[in-house]
């Protein structure tokens, strides 16, 4: 029998500038910085999840040796991350993001009635804010 998984603990996006990533994820979105290693990464807390931002070239070059033997990883091109937000909060997010100078790329309702808004982070990653009912996940 296969063991079960109950949630995503962390997710990563790859960025080209850690300072602008921190300004966006902490400054604009309000996520708490939990770990920062200049020239490598900045990690943020989002509720019970951690959002990792890495410089991809540095992350791919790590040897996976030493006290923290994490295997190399990384990605090329824009990624995607989606934050859960309830319907009434989405209007507030639209206003907040626009006031911060962040363009709304898309704002629409899915066939099941869930709403999503999309923006781009400074590295070009697609950042979505969506109602959990998009995936039939209870609020």
N, C-alpha and C positions, 0 to 999 in steps of 0.2 A: 504494500500500500504506500502511496506517495504521501510525504508530509505536506502540510498546507502552509500557505503564506497568508498573512493577515493585513499587510499594508506595505507601502513603499516607505522605507526609512530615510533614504536620501536620493537625490537626483542631481545630475550635473549638467551645466552648460559650459561651453568653452568660449572664452572671451579674448579680446586682443589687448585689453588695458584693464588692470585690476582696479585702478583708482576710479575710472568711469563706471565700472561694474559696481563698485561699492557705492558710488554716488547714486546710482539707479536703484539697486536692490535695498540698500539701507536708507538712503536719503529720500527717494521718491516713494518706494513701496513700504518703507518702515520696518524692514526685517532687521533683526538683531544680529550683529556680527558676533560669531562665536569663536572663530579662529582665523587668524590672518598671518600668512607667511609672505612677506614682500618678495616679488619676483616669481611667486609660485601659484598662490591661491588665496581666496577669501571664502569663508564658509558662513552661512547665515541660517538662523532658526526661523522656521515658518510653522507655528503651532507645534505639532508633533513630528515634523519633518525637517530635514536639513537640506538646504539648497547649496550646492557646491559650485563655485566658479573657479575654473582653472585656466591657466595659460596652456594651450594644448601642446606646444612644442616642448615645454618644460616637463609636462606630465608624461608625454610619450618617451622622453629621454631618461626618466628615472629608472634605475636599474633593478628595483625590487629587492634590494639588499639592505642590511643594517637593521636597526631596531624596529622599523616599520616597513616590512617587505611587501608593500603594495605593488602589484604588477603595473607596468606601464599601460596607459590608456590615453585616449584622446580622440577628437573628431575634427573633421574638416567641414567647413560650411556652417550655415545657420542651423541651430537646433530648435527645440520647442520645449516649453514648460507651461503648465497650466495650473493656476491657483484657483481654489474653490472660493466662490463668493455667492451669497444669497441674492436673489433678484433685486430687492430694494437697494442693496449696497452697490450694485453695478452702476446705477445712475450716479451715485457719489463717486465711484472710481472714475467714471468718464469725466466728470467735472474736475476731480483732483489731478488726473493725468494731463488733461488739457491745460490746466493752470500751471503745471510743471513743464509745459512745453513739449509734452509727449503726444505725438499724433496718434489718433485712433485709426487703425488700419481697417478694421471691420467691426461691425456691431450688428448682430443678427440673432434671430430665433431659429433653433433647430426644429425639425419636424415634430419632435416630441414636446415642444414648447419651452425647452431650456434656452436660455440666452447666453451668448458668449460675446466678449469683446476681445479684440486682438490689438497689440501694439508691438513695437520692436524695441529690444534693449539696445544700448549703444553699440554692441558687437553685431547686431543684426539678427539675434535670436528672436524667434516668434514667442511672445509672452501672451498667454491667454488667461482671461478671468472668466470662469464659467460656473453656472449653477450646477451643483452636484447631481441634480436630476438628469443632467445630460447623459449620465451613465447609470441612471436609476440607483444612485447611491443616496441613502437617506441623509437629510441635512444634519 
